Amino acid sequence: MLALAWLHQRDDPIHNPNSDIRNRMPANHRQTDRKFLGVHFVNCCAYGRLYLDRAGTAYVGRCPRCGATVRVRVGESGTDCRFFLATCGR
């Protein structure tokens, strides 16, 4: 069973415009053409991304350590947050 929680954007140093972490990142790490959600897999202490599927109906990805699949539906009343916490199978 996977659980997903969101972090408010102001708590996310990568998406906070006032954060110096964003300015220290290489330019090629700051930009991507693909829409994604950042996920911290808390059980495995790993970071991963969920990418928007071709149909545009969900963000899908796997924990880089244990391989647990995470799927997040895109909804009409969604959130503008881009970083989430997930529990995985470890």
C-alpha positions in Angstrom: 0.0 0.0 0.0 1.4 3.4 -1.0 0.6 6.6 0.7 1.2 10.0 -0.7 1.4 13.4 1.1 2.2 16.8 -0.3 4.6 19.4 0.9 3.6 23.1 0.4 5.7 24.8 -2.2 7.1 27.3 0.3 8.6 24.3 2.1 10.2 22.9 -1.0 13.7 24.5 -1.5 13.9 23.5 -5.2 10.7 25.4 -6.1 11.1 28.3 -3.7 12.4 31.3 -5.7 14.1 32.7 -2.6 16.1 29.5 -2.1 19.9 29.6 -3.0 19.7 25.8 -3.6 18.0 26.5 -6.9 20.7 28.9 -8.0 23.4 26.4 -7.3 21.9 23.7 -9.5 23.3 23.2 -12.9 21.1 24.7 -15.6 20.4 21.4 -17.3 18.9 20.2 -13.9 16.5 23.1 -13.6 14.7 22.7 -16.9 12.8 19.8 -18.5 10.2 19.7 -21.2 8.4 16.8 -19.5 6.0 17.6 -16.7 6.8 15.8 -13.4 6.2 15.6 -9.7 9.1 15.2 -7.3 8.7 12.4 -4.8 10.6 11.6 -1.7 10.2 7.8 -1.0 10.4 7.9 2.8 10.8 4.2 3.5 13.8 3.9 1.1 15.2 7.4 1.7 15.3 8.0 -2.1 14.2 10.8 -4.4 12.4 10.1 -7.7 10.2 11.7 -10.2 6.7 10.8 -11.5 6.2 11.8 -15.1 2.9 12.7 -16.8 1.7 9.8 -18.9 1.0 10.2 -22.6 -2.7 10.5 -22.0 -2.2 13.3 -19.5 -4.4 11.6 -17.0 -1.8 10.6 -14.3 1.8 11.0 -13.1 3.5 7.6 -12.9 6.9 6.4 -11.6 8.7 4.0 -9.4 10.8 4.1 -6.3 14.4 3.9 -7.5 15.4 1.5 -4.7 12.5 -1.0 -4.2 10.6 -0.5 -7.5 7.2 0.2 -5.9 5.0 1.9 -8.5 3.3 5.2 -7.7 0.4 6.6 -9.8 -1.2 10.0 -9.1 -4.3 10.9 -11.0 -4.7 14.3 -12.5 -7.9 15.9 -11.2 -9.9 19.0 -11.8 -9.4 20.2 -8.3 -5.8 19.2 -7.9 -3.0 21.1 -6.2 -0.2 23.3 -7.5 2.3 21.6 -5.3 5.1 19.8 -7.2 6.8 17.9 -4.4 5.3 14.9 -2.5 6.2 12.3 0.1 5.4 8.7 -0.6 5.7 5.5 1.5 6.8 2.5 -0.5 7.3 -1.3 -0.1 10.6 -1.4 1.7 
